[in-house]
């Protein structure tokens, strides 16, 4: 298989008036609404779906901005036009580096985000449910007295006792000792490798596990270092 190459932006200096027939047929068959060609995302999708580009060429972050500006669709956040395709139903192609955007060909549907939004609703009392969540975090994080906080490792798998890997942590962190990695503000947490192996099915669906397997196989393949 020929390795994808970078799109030549000088070939595209005017907005697209229509989507390629192959993409229209695919969207119809999958029941995916196409975005308006009057939108940034519509133009971005049309670019990557062109027959000479789909599955063959990719855009970099810099290309995204230059393309939209060249066709008269300047944007303060041009990346959003290219990286939100999965939310609209179109899967992005995998690239070896972040910041490279390409559609696979044949096209691939992604119905996850659309299904999540279809008929999305919660039962129960909204304010009571929100209050319960706030109360949990008040009791376990924001209102915990300072003298109950302890120095803890952000990444318990590293033999690093320096300031780079230490932070003040509330008692809540001790409940999950050595199972998770944390950021300094407790915005994010990641399972350690051991935790992930123990509870893989609890964290990821079968489809996600298969995607992770393919990613790891590609990352650790003998020729990965040449990419």
QUILINTA-V488012 format. One line per field, one symbol per residue. ss: DSSP state (h for helix, s for strand, l for the rest). Layout:
# QUILINTA-V488012
ss->???
This chain:
# QUILINTA-V488012
ss->llllssllhhhlllllllllhhhhhhhhhhlllllllllhhhhhhhhhhlllllllsssshhhhhhhhhhllllllllhhhhhlhhhhlslslllllllsslslllllsllhhhhhhllllllllhhhhhhhhhhhhhhhhhlllhhhlsssslslllllllhhhsssslhhhhhllllsssllllllssslhhhhhhlhhhhllhhhhhhhhhhhhhhllllhhhl
